[in-house]
């Protein structure tokens, strides 16, 4: 499971498991740090949304 971070300067993909960055194309360190801090407190909600949007994908 992963989620996307989109900023005016770029986009990144982050694995929910351990909040590891999968790919980063232009997201600043500051924006990444802020997004990862938010994601750490909202991991359950992110997982639920991922599962809603991607039914049938192994968890």
PDB file of N, CA, C and O in Angstrom:
ATOM      1  N   UNK A   1       0.837  -1.172   0.000  1.00  0.00           N
ATOM      2  CA  UNK A   1       0.000   0.000   0.000  1.00  0.00           C
ATOM      3  C   UNK A   1       0.886   1.240   0.000  1.00  0.00           C
ATOM      4  O   UNK A   1       1.925   1.280   0.659  1.00  0.00           O
ATOM      5  N   UNK A   2       0.463   2.229  -0.736  1.00  0.00           N
ATOM      6  CA  UNK A   2       1.221   3.473  -0.806  1.00  0.00           C
ATOM      7  C   UNK A   2       0.266   4.651  -0.967  1.00  0.00           C
ATOM      8  O   UNK A   2      -0.920   4.478  -1.248  1.00  0.00           O
ATOM      9  N   UNK A   3       0.806   5.844  -0.783  1.00  0.00           N
ATOM     10  CA  UNK A   3       0.047   7.060  -1.040  1.00  0.00           C
ATOM     11  C   UNK A   3       0.951   8.036  -1.780  1.00  0.00           C
ATOM     12  O   UNK A   3       2.169   7.863  -1.836  1.00  0.00           O
ATOM     13  N   UNK A   4       0.338   9.051  -2.338  1.00  0.00           N
ATOM     14  CA  UNK A   4       1.060  10.049  -3.119  1.00  0.00           C
ATOM     15  C   UNK A   4       1.101  11.374  -2.371  1.00  0.00           C
ATOM     16  O   UNK A   4       0.141  11.755  -1.700  1.00  0.00           O
ATOM     17  N   UNK A   5       2.212  12.057  -2.495  1.00  0.00           N
ATOM     18  CA  UNK A   5       2.360  13.426  -2.011  1.00  0.00           C
ATOM     19  C   UNK A   5       2.511  14.284  -3.252  1.00  0.00           C
ATOM     20  O   UNK A   5       3.411  14.059  -4.061  1.00  0.00           O
ATOM     21  N   UNK A   6       1.631  15.268  -3.407  1.00  0.00           N
ATOM     22  CA  UNK A   6       1.710  16.165  -4.563  1.00  0.00           C
ATOM     23  C   UNK A   6       1.885  17.590  -4.066  1.00  0.00           C
ATOM     24  O   UNK A   6       1.148  18.064  -3.202  1.00  0.00           O
ATOM     25  N   UNK A   7       2.879  18.260  -4.633  1.00  0.00           N
ATOM     26  CA  UNK A   7       3.136  19.665  -4.332  1.00  0.00           C
ATOM     27  C   UNK A   7       3.247  20.405  -5.665  1.00  0.00           C
ATOM     28  O   UNK A   7       3.320  19.768  -6.716  1.00  0.00           O
ATOM     29  N   UNK A   8       3.261  21.729  -5.636  1.00  0.00           N
ATOM     30  CA  UNK A   8       3.442  22.462  -6.898  1.00  0.00           C
ATOM     31  C   UNK A   8       4.765  22.122  -7.595  1.00  0.00           C
ATOM     32  O   UNK A   8       4.898  22.296  -8.807  1.00  0.00           O
ATOM     33  N   UNK A   9       5.736  21.639  -6.820  1.00  0.00           N
ATOM     34  CA  UNK A   9       7.061  21.373  -7.378  1.00  0.00           C
ATOM     35  C   UNK A   9       7.309  19.920  -7.777  1.00  0.00           C
ATOM     36  O   UNK A   9       8.287  19.627  -8.464  1.00  0.00           O
ATOM     37  N   UNK A  10       6.435  19.010  -7.352  1.00  0.00           N
ATOM     38  CA  UNK A  10       6.689  17.613  -7.685  1.00  0.00           C
ATOM     39  C   UNK A  10       5.712  16.663  -7.046  1.00  0.00           C
ATOM     40  O   UNK A  10       4.681  17.060  -6.502  1.00  0.00           O
ATOM     41  N   UNK A  11       6.064  15.393  -7.126  1.00  0.00           N
ATOM     42  CA  UNK A  11       5.221  14.323  -6.593  1.00  0.00           C
ATOM     43  C   UNK A  11       6.110  13.229  -6.027  1.00  0.00           C
ATOM     44  O   UNK A  11       7.213  12.986  -6.518  1.00  0.00           O
ATOM     45  N   UNK A  12       5.612  12.574  -4.988  1.00  0.00           N
ATOM     46  CA  UNK A  12       6.321  11.446  -4.390  1.00  0.00           C
ATOM     47  C   UNK A  12       5.318  10.345  -4.081  1.00  0.00           C
ATOM     48  O   UNK A  12       4.123  10.595  -3.922  1.00  0.00           O
ATOM     49  N   UNK A  13       5.829   9.122  -3.999  1.00  0.00           N
ATOM     50  CA  UNK A  13       5.048   7.975  -3.563  1.00  0.00           C
ATOM     51  C   UNK A  13       5.724   7.430  -2.307  1.00  0.00           C
ATOM     52  O   UNK A  13       6.947   7.323  -2.228  1.00  0.00           O
ATOM     53  N   UNK A  14       4.885   7.090  -1.332  1.00  0.00           N
ATOM     54  CA  UNK A  14       5.400   6.624  -0.045  1.00  0.00           C
ATOM     55  C   UNK A  14       4.687   5.334   0.326  1.00  0.00           C
ATOM     56  O   UNK A  14       3.458   5.267   0.289  1.00  0.00           O
ATOM     57  N   UNK A  15       5.459   4.299   0.686  1.00  0.00           N
ATOM     58  CA  UNK A  15       4.879   3.056   1.182  1.00  0.00           C
ATOM     59  C   UNK A  15       4.291   3.319   2.558  1.00  0.00           C
ATOM     60  O   UNK A  15       4.917   3.988   3.380  1.00  0.00           O
ATOM     61  N   UNK A  16       3.100   2.804   2.820  1.00  0.00           N
ATOM     62  CA  UNK A  16       2.505   2.961   4.150  1.00  0.00           C
ATOM     63  C   UNK A  16       3.288   2.173   5.195  1.00  0.00           C
ATOM     64  O   UNK A  16       3.419   2.612   6.338  1.00  0.00           O
ATOM     65  N   UNK A  17       3.801   1.023   4.808  1.00  0.00           N
ATOM     66  CA  UNK A  17       4.581   0.207   5.725  1.00  0.00           C
ATOM     67  C   UNK A  17       5.906   0.903   6.023  1.00  0.00           C
ATOM     68  O   UNK A  17       6.817   0.887   5.195  1.00  0.00           O
ATOM     69  N   UNK A  18       6.014   1.498   7.169  1.00  0.00           N
ATOM     70  CA  UNK A  18       7.249   2.161   7.572  1.00  0.00           C
ATOM     71  C   UNK A  18       7.430   3.558   7.019  1.00  0.00           C
ATOM     72  O   UNK A  18       8.452   4.198   7.269  1.00  0.00           O
ATOM     73  N   UNK A  19       6.440   4.043   6.263  1.00  0.00           N
ATOM     74  CA  UNK A  19       6.507   5.384   5.651  1.00  0.00           C
ATOM     75  C   UNK A  19       7.824   5.585   4.906  1.00  0.00           C
ATOM     76  O   UNK A  19       8.506   6.597   5.067  1.00  0.00           O
ATOM     77  N   UNK A  20       8.155   4.594   4.092  1.00  0.00           N
ATOM     78  CA  UNK A  20       9.381   4.658   3.289  1.00  0.00           C
ATOM     79  C   UNK A  20       9.070   5.286   1.937  1.00  0.00           C
ATOM     80  O   UNK A  20       8.071   4.945   1.303  1.00  0.00           O
ATOM     81  N   UNK A  21       9.917   6.197   1.501  1.00  0.00           N
ATOM     82  CA  UNK A  21       9.726   6.869   0.219  1.00  0.00           C
ATOM     83  C   UNK A  21      10.041   5.892  -0.907  1.00  0.00           C
ATOM     84  O   UNK A  21      11.138   5.339  -0.984  1.00  0.00           O
ATOM     85  N   UNK A  22       9.060   5.695  -1.770  1.00  0.00           N
ATOM     86  CA  UNK A  22       9.212   4.800  -2.919  1.00  0.00           C
ATOM     87  C   UNK A  22       9.843   5.545  -4.078  1.00  0.00           C
ATOM     88  O   UNK A  22      10.725   5.020  -4.757  1.00  0.00           O
ATOM     89  N   UNK A  23       9.391   6.763  -4.301  1.00  0.00           N
ATOM     90  CA  UNK A  23       9.861   7.575  -5.423  1.00  0.00           C
ATOM     91  C   UNK A  23       9.625   9.038  -5.091  1.00  0.00           C
ATOM     92  O   UNK A  23       8.602   9.381  -4.498  1.00  0.00           O
ATOM     93  N   UNK A  24      10.551   9.899  -5.463  1.00  0.00           N
ATOM     94  CA  UNK A  24      10.397  11.337  -5.234  1.00  0.00           C
ATOM     95  C   UNK A  24      10.884  12.094  -6.459  1.00  0.00           C
ATOM     96  O   UNK A  24      12.036  11.968  -6.875  1.00  0.00           O
ATOM     97  N   UNK A  25       9.987  12.877  -7.019  1.00  0.00           N
ATOM     98  CA  UNK A  25      10.320  13.709  -8.182  1.00  0.00           C
ATOM     99  C   UNK A  25      10.010  15.162  -7.860  1.00  0.00           C
ATOM    100  O   UNK A  25       9.017  15.713  -8.335  1.00  0.00           O
ATOM    101  N   UNK A  26      10.862  15.777  -7.053  1.00  0.00           N
ATOM    102  CA  UNK A  26      10.763  17.207  -6.826  1.00  0.00           C
ATOM    103  C   UNK A  26      10.129  17.680  -5.536  1.00  0.00           C
ATOM    104  O   UNK A  26      10.075  18.887  -5.304  1.00  0.00           O
ATOM    105  N   UNK A  27       9.644  16.781  -4.679  1.00  0.00           N
ATOM    106  CA  UNK A  27       9.076  17.213  -3.400  1.00  0.00           C
ATOM    107  C   UNK A  27      10.233  17.615  -2.487  1.00  0.00           C
ATOM    108  O   UNK A  27      11.178  16.850  -2.294  1.00  0.00           O
ATOM    109  N   UNK A  28      10.148  18.816  -1.932  1.00  0.00           N
ATOM    110  CA  UNK A  28      11.230  19.327  -1.092  1.00  0.00           C
ATOM    111  C   UNK A  28      11.341  18.537   0.209  1.00  0.00           C
ATOM    112  O   UNK A  28      10.392  17.877   0.633  1.00  0.00           O
ATOM    113  N   UNK A  29      12.508  18.613   0.829  1.00  0.00           N
ATOM    114  CA  UNK A  29      12.716  17.935   2.109  1.00  0.00           C
ATOM    115  C   UNK A  29      11.724  18.429   3.154  1.00  0.00           C
ATOM    116  O   UNK A  29      11.197  17.643   3.942  1.00  0.00           O
ATOM    117  N   UNK A  30      11.478  19.717   3.156  1.00  0.00           N
ATOM    118  CA  UNK A  30      10.540  20.300   4.135  1.00  0.00           C
ATOM    119  C   UNK A  30       9.128  19.766   3.920  1.00  0.00           C
ATOM    120  O   UNK A  30       8.472  19.352   4.876  1.00  0.00           O
ATOM    121  N   UNK A  31       8.654  19.769   2.680  1.00  0.00           N
ATOM    122  CA  UNK A  31       7.318  19.272   2.378  1.00  0.00           C
ATOM    123  C   UNK A  31       7.219  17.784   2.689  1.00  0.00           C
ATOM    124  O   UNK A  31       6.200  17.324   3.204  1.00  0.00           O
ATOM    125  N   UNK A  32       8.270  17.032   2.382  1.00  0.00           N
ATOM    126  CA  UNK A  32       8.282  15.605   2.669  1.00  0.00           C
ATOM    127  C   UNK A  32       8.186  15.362   4.164  1.00  0.00           C
ATOM    128  O   UNK A  32       7.412  14.515   4.610  1.00  0.00           O
ATOM    129  N   UNK A  33       8.966  16.096   4.937  1.00  0.00           N
ATOM    130  CA  UNK A  33       8.953  15.943   6.386  1.00  0.00           C
ATOM    131  C   UNK A  33       7.562  16.233   6.946  1.00  0.00           C
ATOM    132  O   UNK A  33       7.073  15.497   7.803  1.00  0.00           O
ATOM    133  N   UNK A  34       6.928  17.290   6.472  1.00  0.00           N
ATOM    134  CA  UNK A  34       5.587  17.640   6.934  1.00  0.00           C
ATOM    135  C   UNK A  34       4.575  16.567   6.553  1.00  0.00           C
ATOM    136  O   UNK A  34       3.739  16.186   7.373  1.00  0.00           O
ATOM    137  N   UNK A  35       4.640  16.085   5.333  1.00  0.00           N
ATOM    138  CA  UNK A  35       3.695  15.067   4.867  1.00  0.00           C
ATOM    139  C   UNK A  35       3.875  13.758   5.630  1.00  0.00           C
ATOM    140  O   UNK A  35       2.893  13.116   6.003  1.00  0.00           O
ATOM    141  N   UNK A  36       5.116  13.365   5.861  1.00  0.00           N
ATOM    142  CA  UNK A  36       5.369  12.125   6.584  1.00  0.00           C
ATOM    143  C   UNK A  36       4.926  12.225   8.040  1.00  0.00           C
ATOM    144  O   UNK A  36       4.439  11.248   8.609  1.00  0.00           O
ATOM    145  N   UNK A  37       5.093  13.393   8.644  1.00  0.00           N
ATOM    146  CA  UNK A  37       4.617  13.590  10.018  1.00  0.00           C
ATOM    147  C   UNK A  37       3.102  13.467  10.074  1.00  0.00           C
ATOM    148  O   UNK A  37       2.559  12.845  10.987  1.00  0.00           O
ATOM    149  N   UNK A  38       2.418  14.059   9.096  1.00  0.00           N
ATOM    150  CA  UNK A  38       0.960  13.948   9.040  1.00  0.00           C
ATOM    151  C   UNK A  38       0.557  12.492   8.824  1.00  0.00           C
ATOM    152  O   UNK A  38      -0.348  11.993   9.493  1.00  0.00           O
ATOM    153  N   UNK A  39       1.220  11.813   7.899  1.00  0.00           N
ATOM    154  CA  UNK A  39       0.883  10.428   7.579  1.00  0.00           C
ATOM    155  C   UNK A  39       1.088   9.517   8.783  1.00  0.00           C
ATOM    156  O   UNK A  39       0.319   8.576   8.980  1.00  0.00           O
ATOM    157  N   UNK A  40       2.105   9.778   9.586  1.00  0.00           N
ATOM    158  CA  UNK A  40       2.366   8.949  10.761  1.00  0.00           C
ATOM    159  C   UNK A  40       1.177   8.965  11.714  1.00  0.00           C
ATOM    160  O   UNK A  40       0.874   7.952  12.345  1.00  0.00           O
ATOM    161  N   UNK A  41       0.515  10.086  11.820  1.00  0.00           N
ATOM    162  CA  UNK A  41      -0.650  10.196  12.695  1.00  0.00           C
ATOM    163  C   UNK A  41      -1.946   9.767  12.051  1.00  0.00           C
ATOM    164  O   UNK A  41      -2.978   9.705  12.719  1.00  0.00           O
ATOM    165  N   UNK A  42      -1.915   9.469  10.767  1.00  0.00           N
ATOM    166  CA  UNK A  42      -3.127   9.126  10.027  1.00  0.00           C
ATOM    167  C   UNK A  42      -2.984   7.844   9.219  1.00  0.00           C
ATOM    168  O   UNK A  42      -3.691   7.651   8.230  1.00  0.00           O
ATOM    169  N   UNK A  43      -2.074   6.970   9.633  1.00  0.00           N
ATOM    170  CA  UNK A  43      -1.785   5.755   8.867  1.00  0.00           C
ATOM    171  C   UNK A  43      -3.007   4.853   8.725  1.00  0.00           C
ATOM    172  O   UNK A  43      -3.223   4.275   7.659  1.00  0.00           O
ATOM    173  N   UNK A  44      -3.806   4.725   9.775  1.00  0.00           N
ATOM    174  CA  UNK A  44      -4.989   3.866   9.689  1.00  0.00           C
ATOM    175  C   UNK A  44      -5.985   4.407   8.674  1.00  0.00           C
ATOM    176  O   UNK A  44      -6.565   3.643   7.903  1.00  0.00           O
ATOM    177  N   UNK A  45      -6.186   5.718   8.671  1.00  0.00           N
ATOM    178  CA  UNK A  45      -7.103   6.333   7.709  1.00  0.00           C
ATOM    179  C   UNK A  45      -6.570   6.180   6.288  1.00  0.00           C
ATOM    180  O   UNK A  45      -7.341   5.904   5.369  1.00  0.00           O
ATOM    181  N   UNK A  46      -5.281   6.350   6.096  1.00  0.00           N
ATOM    182  CA  UNK A  46      -4.683   6.178   4.773  1.00  0.00           C
ATOM    183  C   UNK A  46      -4.855   4.747   4.280  1.00  0.00           C
ATOM    184  O   UNK A  46      -5.168   4.525   3.111  1.00  0.00           O
ATOM    185  N   UNK A  47      -4.652   3.776   5.165  1.00  0.00           N
ATOM    186  CA  UNK A  47      -4.819   2.376   4.783  1.00  0.00           C
ATOM    187  C   UNK A  47      -6.266   2.086   4.407  1.00  0.00           C
ATOM    188  O   UNK A  47      -6.526   1.374   3.437  1.00  0.00           O
ATOM    189  N   UNK A  48      -7.208   2.632   5.169  1.00  0.00           N
ATOM    190  CA  UNK A  48      -8.624   2.416   4.868  1.00  0.00           C
ATOM    191  C   UNK A  48      -8.993   3.013   3.512  1.00  0.00           C
ATOM    192  O   UNK A  48      -9.722   2.394   2.736  1.00  0.00           O
ATOM    193  N   UNK A  49      -8.494   4.205   3.231  1.00  0.00           N
ATOM    194  CA  UNK A  49      -8.776   4.842   1.943  1.00  0.00           C
ATOM    195  C   UNK A  49      -8.141   4.049   0.810  1.00  0.00           C
ATOM    196  O   UNK A  49      -8.767   3.844  -0.231  1.00  0.00           O
ATOM    197  N   UNK A  50      -6.905   3.602   1.002  1.00  0.00           N
ATOM    198  CA  UNK A  50      -6.250   2.788  -0.025  1.00  0.00           C
ATOM    199  C   UNK A  50      -7.091   1.550  -0.326  1.00  0.00           C
ATOM    200  O   UNK A  50      -7.315   1.215  -1.490  1.00  0.00           O
ATOM    201  N   UNK A  51      -7.554   0.873   0.719  1.00  0.00           N
ATOM    202  CA  UNK A  51      -8.347  -0.342   0.532  1.00  0.00           C
ATOM    203  C   UNK A  51      -9.673  -0.059  -0.154  1.00  0.00           C
ATOM    204  O   UNK A  51     -10.147  -0.881  -0.939  1.00  0.00           O
ATOM    205  N   UNK A  52     -10.282   1.091   0.127  1.00  0.00           N
ATOM    206  CA  UNK A  52     -11.523   1.490  -0.556  1.00  0.00           C
ATOM    207  C   UNK A  52     -11.278   1.709  -2.033  1.00  0.00           C
ATOM    208  O   UNK A  52     -12.066   1.271  -2.872  1.00  0.00           O
ATOM    209  N   UNK A  53     -10.197   2.380  -2.350  1.00  0.00           N
ATOM    210  CA  UNK A  53      -9.903   2.735  -3.748  1.00  0.00           C
ATOM    211  C   UNK A  53      -9.306   1.585  -4.540  1.00  0.00           C
ATOM    212  O   UNK A  53      -9.313   1.613  -5.771  1.00  0.00           O
ATOM    213  N   UNK A  54      -8.790   0.576  -3.852  1.00  0.00           N
ATOM    214  CA  UNK A  54      -8.117  -0.540  -4.518  1.00  0.00           C
ATOM    215  C   UNK A  54      -8.649  -1.870  -4.017  1.00  0.00           C
ATOM    216  O   UNK A  54      -7.885  -2.660  -3.461  1.00  0.00           O
ATOM    217  N   UNK A  55      -9.933  -2.142  -4.196  1.00  0.00           N
ATOM    218  CA  UNK A  55     -10.473  -3.407  -3.704  1.00  0.00           C
ATOM    219  C   UNK A  55      -9.802  -4.594  -4.397  1.00  0.00           C
ATOM    220  O   UNK A  55      -9.519  -4.558  -5.594  1.00  0.00           O
ATOM    221  N   UNK A  56      -9.561  -5.624  -3.627  1.00  0.00           N
ATOM    222  CA  UNK A  56      -8.984  -6.843  -4.181  1.00  0.00           C
ATOM    223  C   UNK A  56      -7.475  -6.899  -4.166  1.00  0.00           C
ATOM    224  O   UNK A  56      -6.900  -7.953  -4.434  1.00  0.00           O
ATOM    225  N   UNK A  57      -6.817  -5.796  -3.860  1.00  0.00           N
ATOM    226  CA  UNK A  57      -5.347  -5.811  -3.771  1.00  0.00           C
ATOM    227  C   UNK A  57      -4.961  -6.340  -2.398  1.00  0.00           C
ATOM    228  O   UNK A  57      -5.515  -5.918  -1.383  1.00  0.00           O
ATOM    229  N   UNK A  58      -4.018  -7.257  -2.373  1.00  0.00           N
ATOM    230  CA  UNK A  58      -3.578  -7.851  -1.108  1.00  0.00           C
ATOM    231  C   UNK A  58      -3.071  -6.783  -0.171  1.00  0.00           C
ATOM    232  O   UNK A  58      -2.383  -5.849  -0.582  1.00  0.00           O
ATOM    233  N   UNK A  59      -3.414  -6.929   1.082  1.00  0.00           N
ATOM    234  CA  UNK A  59      -3.030  -5.931   2.094  1.00  0.00           C
ATOM    235  C   UNK A  59      -1.696  -6.254   2.685  1.00  0.00           C
ATOM    236  O   UNK A  59      -1.212  -5.526   3.552  1.00  0.00           O
TER     237      UNK A  59
END
